[in-house]
Amino acid sequence: MAVKFLDLRKQTATLRAEIEPAIARVLANAAFIGGAEVEQFEREFGAFVGANALGVGNGTDALEIAIEALNLPKDSEVLLPANTFAASAEAIARNRLRLVFVDCDNTYTMSIADLERKISPQTSAIMAVHLYGQSADMHAICALAKQHNLQIIEDCAQAHGASFASQKVGTFGEIACFSFYPGKNLGAYGDAGAIVSNNAKLLATCRQIAHHGGLQKYEHSRIGRNSRLDSLQAAVLRVKLPRLNAWNAQRDTIAREYMRLLADTKGLVLPTLRQQAQCVWHLFVVRILDGKRDIVRQRLAEAGIETGLHYPKALPSCAAYQNAPFVRTSATPNACAWESEILSLPMGEHLDLAQAREVADALRNAL
Ligand SMILES: Cc1ncc(COP(=O)(O)O)c(C=O)c1O
């Protein structure tokens, strides 16, 4: 491919001189689970977000453990966006809570009007997902949560470093979760995740759950599980974290160039930025109108441009959630209509302006 969607080989080559000694340090210390490397990463990532952090096995575990720690009433309802990765829904369903899908607005995050409509006496929490790198409308979500006495879980898996009204995502709700899946803005060399919160008691409960139900070895004060960030991943993440702001800035440069070059292109809808949201562009998602998405995607592939679909199906259209007894049926027309229009263009710090121009030219030609 002439323009790659993601280029982890390039990033790894750039970092090799720092990654290798970091890995050698872990090998020399032979502390593979826990220990100084993990503790330091938790401190550094917590300082970056502005909350306390706990490393866990991956972003899905982070969400599942965070929800378990909140101890929401049995069978109560959690509102979540219809347009998100399956992990957001899995974490709610696996906690035996009911799901209520909320439609998205033109920022592709939760529609506040639809959220308000779907709050019921059974609702116990809202899962705000900061999709594609853009914050949900956290002031409106916080106001509704306060009014109806609901908990907020933030899914920040796609939004490391994003903010809303100059406040970092991950600090609005009671608890927030990050994924460090390799392709994320901050990615490990395998699975990894984190839970962040400023509620020390809640975070201690999460730590307990993730460490077999106890804070000390062989102390099992509750039924726990195993979900730990390992030291090799922590060492890799510690090399990458100081570069995250610069990488996010490069993503912003590429996004602005796409926006400039593709403005007013017929048959194409560019991303809408929410006022007050500082987006970190995990993905740059456009919509291709008039039923032409698949042919445009094919033409781009022929021109050497790699693209993605996030997501080919909105969650309410997926078999696991269609007519499921644990899902309150509700309409999500935008999310369902847009699943056949969305197209993710190459995005990442691996791109330069010349490549952004190549993508924009190829897209205009394809259209
Ligand atoms: C929005 C969202 N939530 C949760 C996750 C789950 O993270 P992980 O893959 O680390 O389990 C992901 C990433 O894949 C995601 O994009």
PDBQT file of the ligand as one rigid body, heavy atoms in Angstrom, charges set to zero:
ROOT
HETATM    1  C1  LIG A 401     -14.208   2.251  22.212  1.00  0.00    +0.000 C 
HETATM    2  C2  LIG A 401     -13.447   1.059  22.693  1.00  0.00    +0.000 A 
HETATM    3  N1  LIG A 401     -13.735   0.534  23.892  1.00  0.00    +0.000 NA
HETATM    4  C3  LIG A 401     -13.069  -0.517  24.388  1.00  0.00    +0.000 A 
HETATM    5  C4  LIG A 401     -12.052  -1.128  23.672  1.00  0.00    +0.000 A 
HETATM    6  C5  LIG A 401     -11.432  -2.378  24.219  1.00  0.00    +0.000 C 
HETATM    7  O1  LIG A 401     -10.072  -2.311  24.387  1.00  0.00    +0.000 OA
HETATM    8  P1  LIG A 401      -9.155  -3.633  24.298  1.00  0.00    +0.000 P 
HETATM    9  O2  LIG A 401      -9.048  -4.004  22.863  1.00  0.00    +0.000 OA
HETATM   10  O3  LIG A 401      -7.848  -3.180  24.878  1.00  0.00    +0.000 OA
HETATM   11  O4  LIG A 401      -9.788  -4.680  25.123  1.00  0.00    +0.000 OA
HETATM   12  C6  LIG A 401     -11.689  -0.590  22.425  1.00  0.00    +0.000 A 
HETATM   13  C7  LIG A 401     -10.542  -1.096  21.643  1.00  0.00    +0.000 C 
HETATM   14  O5  LIG A 401     -10.394  -2.017  21.026  1.00  0.00    +0.000 OA
HETATM   15  C8  LIG A 401     -12.413   0.511  21.905  1.00  0.00    +0.000 A 
HETATM   16  O6  LIG A 401     -12.131   1.038  20.706  1.00  0.00    +0.000 OA
ENDROOT
TORSDOF 0
